Amino acid sequence: MDYRNEIKYLVSETQLVLLENRIRNLIQPDRHAGADGTYQIRSLYFDDFENTYYRENEMGTDPREKFRIRIYNGDPGRISLELKKKQHGMTQKLSCLLTEEQCRELMAGRPLPADPSYPPVLQKMNLLMKTRLLKPKVIVEYDRTPFVEKLGNTRVTLDRNIRSSNAVASFLEKRVPARPIMPAGKQILEVKYDEFLPDYLYRNLQLSHLRQTTFSKYYLCRRYSLSGIRA
């Protein structure tokens, strides 16, 4: 997959409602969303013994990457391992599917038995679990309202109720204990596109008036979930 532009904005709930009303008249909801137009995302993020991914995000290191396991709506029927890379302000996501058995081994911080048939993403993570002691660190969960536009392969997502949990062993449970990590009334708007963002979307979303944020949900959740991480 090629690198894509990915821009994040910190917005109020009022701004998000206004933006959602505009978007609904411009582009289509994602077909994977439920009847209410949303789905729940839960990701289990990994980091090494030096908290490298956390610190690189904090310092704005370029390039950087991070691993996560993701499920939707608390359903373990489809589990994906993802490697997300960021370089020069653009992102690339590589992924493969996991079996529930594989997922539970990785959740426990145990590398899988060596197997040359594993996809490259899993091969790399397995190696880092052995050499860098990569382990699960935090669960990030939120409710997403997604919209898509074919022009520019554009994706606009409204992410609400971003919450964090240290109960990594409960990742595949229907519900996990979690706490909100954003300031009261604040949400995240994400805009992703390939070579260009359609001008009519840029104008209607008035993106130039919104406050961009550089920190990832992973960074924010680790910062709020763990004390003493700033060694």
CORZIWO-V292798 format. One record per residue. N is the residue number from 0. RES is the residue in three letters. NEAR is the number of other C-alpha atoms within 12 Angstrom. Layout:
BEGIN
N	RES	NEAR
N	RES	NEAR
END
This chain:
BEGIN
0	MET	12
1	ASP	17
2	TYR	20
3	ARG	27
4	ASN	28
5	GLU	34
6	ILE	31
7	LYS	28
8	TYR	33
9	LEU	33
10	VAL	31
11	SER	24
12	GLU	22
13	THR	15
14	GLN	25
15	LEU	31
16	VAL	23
17	LEU	19
18	LEU	34
19	GLU	30
20	ASN	19
21	ARG	22
22	ILE	31
23	ARG	25
24	ASN	16
25	LEU	24
26	ILE	28
27	GLN	24
28	PRO	30
29	ASP	25
30	ARG	17
31	HIS	20
32	ALA	22
33	GLY	17
34	ALA	11
35	ASP	15
36	GLY	22
37	THR	25
38	TYR	30
39	GLN	31
40	ILE	37
41	ARG	41
42	SER	44
43	LEU	45
44	TYR	44
45	PHE	43
46	ASP	32
47	ASP	27
48	PHE	21
49	GLU	18
50	ASN	30
51	THR	28
52	TYR	37
53	TYR	35
54	ARG	28
55	GLU	25
56	ASN	29
57	GLU	24
58	MET	15
59	GLY	22
60	THR	20
61	ASP	18
62	PRO	19
63	ARG	25
64	GLU	34
65	LYS	42
66	PHE	40
67	ARG	44
68	ILE	46
69	ARG	37
70	ILE	35
71	TYR	31
72	ASN	28
73	GLY	24
74	ASP	21
75	PRO	28
76	GLY	19
77	ARG	20
78	ILE	31
79	SER	31
80	LEU	37
81	GLU	31
82	LEU	33
83	LYS	32
84	LYS	31
85	LYS	30
86	GLN	21
87	HIS	16
88	GLY	20
89	MET	26
90	THR	27
91	GLN	26
92	LYS	25
93	LEU	27
94	SER	27
95	CYS	26
96	LEU	26
97	LEU	28
98	THR	22
99	GLU	23
100	GLU	17
101	GLN	25
102	CYS	35
103	ARG	25
104	GLU	21
105	LEU	38
106	MET	34
107	ALA	23
108	GLY	29
109	ARG	23
110	PRO	28
111	LEU	27
112	PRO	17
113	ALA	17
114	ASP	14
115	PRO	14
116	SER	10
117	TYR	22
118	PRO	21
119	PRO	19
120	VAL	29
121	LEU	34
122	GLN	24
123	LYS	29
124	MET	40
125	ASN	32
126	LEU	24
127	LEU	26
128	MET	29
129	LYS	21
130	THR	14
131	ARG	21
132	LEU	23
133	LEU	31
134	LYS	36
135	PRO	40
136	LYS	42
137	VAL	41
138	ILE	46
139	VAL	46
140	GLU	41
141	TYR	37
142	ASP	30
143	ARG	34
144	THR	38
145	PRO	34
146	PHE	37
147	VAL	30
148	GLU	28
149	LYS	20
150	LEU	20
151	GLY	21
152	ASN	22
153	THR	31
154	ARG	34
155	VAL	42
156	THR	39
157	LEU	42
158	ASP	37
159	ARG	35
160	ASN	30
161	ILE	36
162	ARG	35
163	SER	36
164	SER	35
165	ASN	29
166	ALA	26
167	VAL	33
168	ALA	24
169	SER	25
170	PHE	41
171	LEU	31
172	GLU	21
173	LYS	16
174	ARG	23
175	VAL	26
176	PRO	20
177	ALA	25
178	ARG	23
179	PRO	27
180	ILE	30
181	MET	28
182	PRO	19
183	ALA	14
184	GLY	19
185	LYS	24
186	GLN	36
187	ILE	41
188	LEU	40
189	GLU	36
190	VAL	36
191	LYS	35
192	TYR	30
193	ASP	24
194	GLU	16
195	PHE	21
196	LEU	28
197	PRO	25
198	ASP	15
199	TYR	19
200	LEU	30
201	TYR	23
202	ARG	16
203	ASN	22
204	LEU	32
205	GLN	19
206	LEU	26
207	SER	13
208	HIS	14
209	LEU	21
210	ARG	20
211	GLN	20
212	THR	22
213	THR	25
214	PHE	25
215	SER	33
216	LYS	43
217	TYR	42
218	TYR	36
219	LEU	30
220	CYS	33
221	ARG	37
222	ARG	29
223	TYR	27
224	SER	26
225	LEU	23
226	SER	11
227	GLY	10
228	ILE	19
229	ARG	14
230	ALA	9
END
